Amino acid sequence: MMTFFYISAAIALISSVLAVSRSNAVHALLYTIVSLLSVALIFFMLGAPFAAALEVVIYAGAIMVLFVFVIMMISSGPVATQQERLWMNLRLWTGPSLLAAVLIIELFAVMSLPQALESTKSTVESKQVGIALMGPYMLGVELSSLLLTAGLVGAYHLGKRKSDASQAEGAEIHD
Amino acid sequence: MTNVPAEYGLILASLLFGTGLAGVLARRNIIFILLSIEIMLNAAGLAFIAAGSKWGQADGQVMFIFILVMAAAEVSVGLAIVLQLFHRIRTVDSDVANTMRG
């Protein structure tokens, strides 16, 4: 079990590092999807099968596909890749890598591994999660639905392309 | 079949978070910045799942569901804003979008 964890953790880390360092947007996206899938496998190994399924279906399956659509609309192909390559050099990464490294070391120090790491045997099944959601976390579920509705309305409104005629109309009305 | 110790999951979560943080700070393209933010959110979700696994409770997965919902709403609104921005300034360079009106 531990070897599987080490393998998927290595894949998650390597694909994340590659994802933030690519010049091609689609390549970075695909590496991110690989990272999400390996993290889903780690969820399964941590005894959270429901969260693993959700990670694959919603995160890798819906949110990343949204990214793909937007990149399709925005990116101009080889020109954009060339532009990214021009912007990125090694010196650019020293500052952020230093900050991130300090943060990671600090997080490790805070966690400070205990001497005996016990491995539990429990799996938290979907039924438990469902009961928790419909019981103590009912307020959170309702707030999530509010948030999603607000996100839906906001994305629809922001995504509208105003034609010039209606823009002139709007200027007249708001005068 | 025993689980993975939760501490290892926390270590991986902090490493992934640091990677996403470096990506947010170093990239100029707005799409890459949003992508790195998604990596950071996923790392935070992994930390919650690891914590829930340690105590054998459902709360970790519940918090992960809420993080997922928030990430979905944020990505949709954020990408709509990016599309509007691209419609106006014709580039996704975040250094170009550096002035406010008035």
Interface residues (C-beta under 8 A of the other chain):
Chain A: M1 M2 F5 A9 A12 L13 S16 V17 A19 V20 S21 A25 A28 L29 T32 S35 L36 V39 I42 F43 M45 L46 G47 A48 F50 A51 L54 E55 I58 Y59 A62 I63 L66 F67 V70 I71 M73 I74 S75 A80 E84 W87 M88 L92 W93 G95 P96 S97 L99 A100 A101 L103 I104 L107 F108 M111 L113 P114 L117 E118 S119 T120 K121 S122 T123 V124 Q128 V129 I131 A132 L133 Y137 G140 S144 L147 L148 A150 G151 L152 G154 A155 L158 G159 R161
Chain B: M1 T2 N3 V4 P5 A6 E7 Y8 G9 L10 I11 L12 S14 L15 L16 F17 G18 T19 G20 L21 A22 G23 V24 L25 A26 R27 R28 N29 I31 F32 L34 L35 S36 E38 I39 N42 G45 L46 I49 A50 G52 S53 K54 G56 Q57 A58 D59 G60 Q61 V62 F64 I65 F66 L68 V69 M70 A71 A72 A73 E74 V75 S76 V77 L79 A80 I81 V82 L83 Q84 F86 H87 V92
